[in-house]
Amino acid sequence: MGFGAQAQSPATSPAASAKQAPAKEGFRTWSWNKVSGNWKRMKGAVKERWGRLTHNDIRESQGRRETLNGYIQSRYGIDRDAADKQIDEWLKTLK
């Protein structure tokens, strides 16, 4: 390698980048792992998005997507796929 050249690590190589989920319109959306890891701070955003959920529903879900999905289904009378779609769309709005 010449002066100033650096080897790319596997994590930053173009091949590794291609395996990651594509960014939407110039920004990267949050993963559920990030939401779950920041659950205490995310509770307000969850309540704002799904106002029919009780504070108890949100607290008891403890950042678990499947549990939150179940509460959304119950409070909004929708099926699992519809709740999943709502969660996915909500994740895209987080920055």
C-alpha positions in Angstrom: 0.0 0.0 0.0 1.2 3.5 -0.8 1.3 6.5 1.4 -2.0 7.4 2.8 -3.7 4.2 1.7 -5.5 2.2 4.4 -6.8 -1.3 4.3 -10.5 -1.5 4.6 -11.7 -3.5 7.6 -14.4 -6.1 6.8 -17.0 -3.9 8.6 -16.3 -0.9 6.4 -15.7 -2.6 3.1 -18.1 -2.0 0.2 -19.2 -5.6 0.4 -20.1 -5.3 4.1 -22.0 -2.1 3.5 -24.1 -3.7 0.8 -25.3 -6.3 3.3 -26.7 -3.6 5.6 -30.3 -2.3 5.2 -30.4 0.6 2.8 -30.8 4.1 4.2 -34.0 5.8 3.3 -33.7 9.2 1.6 -30.4 10.1 3.0 -30.9 9.1 6.6 -30.7 5.8 8.4 -33.8 4.6 10.2 -33.6 3.2 13.7 -33.5 -0.5 14.2 -35.7 -2.1 16.8 -32.6 -2.9 18.9 -31.8 0.8 19.2 -35.4 1.5 20.2 -35.4 -1.3 22.8 -32.0 -0.2 24.2 -33.5 3.4 24.6 -36.9 2.3 25.8 -37.2 4.6 28.8 -36.6 7.6 26.4 -38.9 6.1 23.7 -42.0 5.7 25.9 -43.2 9.2 25.1 -42.8 8.7 21.4 -44.7 5.4 21.5 -47.5 7.1 23.5 -47.6 9.9 21.0 -47.8 7.5 18.0 -50.3 5.1 19.6 -52.4 7.2 21.9 -54.8 4.4 22.7 -52.1 2.5 24.5 -52.1 2.9 28.2 -48.9 3.9 30.1 -49.2 0.4 31.7 -49.2 -1.2 28.2 -46.1 0.7 27.2 -44.3 0.0 30.5 -45.2 -3.7 30.4 -43.9 -4.1 26.8 -40.4 -3.2 28.1 -39.1 -2.6 24.6 -40.2 -6.0 23.3 -41.5 -5.5 19.8 -43.8 -8.6 19.9 -45.4 -7.4 23.2 -45.9 -3.9 21.9 -47.4 -5.4 18.7 -49.9 -7.4 20.8 -51.0 -4.2 22.6 -51.4 -2.3 19.4 -53.5 -5.2 18.0 -55.7 -5.2 21.0 -56.2 -1.5 21.4 -56.7 -0.8 17.7 -58.5 -4.0 16.6 -56.0 -4.8 13.9 -54.1 -7.9 12.9 -50.4 -8.7 13.5 -49.3 -7.7 10.0 -51.1 -4.4 10.2 -49.5 -3.7 13.6 -46.0 -4.7 12.2 -46.5 -2.3 9.3 -47.4 0.5 11.7 -44.3 -0.2 13.8 -42.1 -0.3 10.7 -43.5 3.0 9.4 -43.0 4.6 12.8 -39.3 3.4 12.9 -38.8 5.2 9.6 -39.9 8.5 11.3 -37.3 8.3 14.0 -34.1 10.3 13.6 
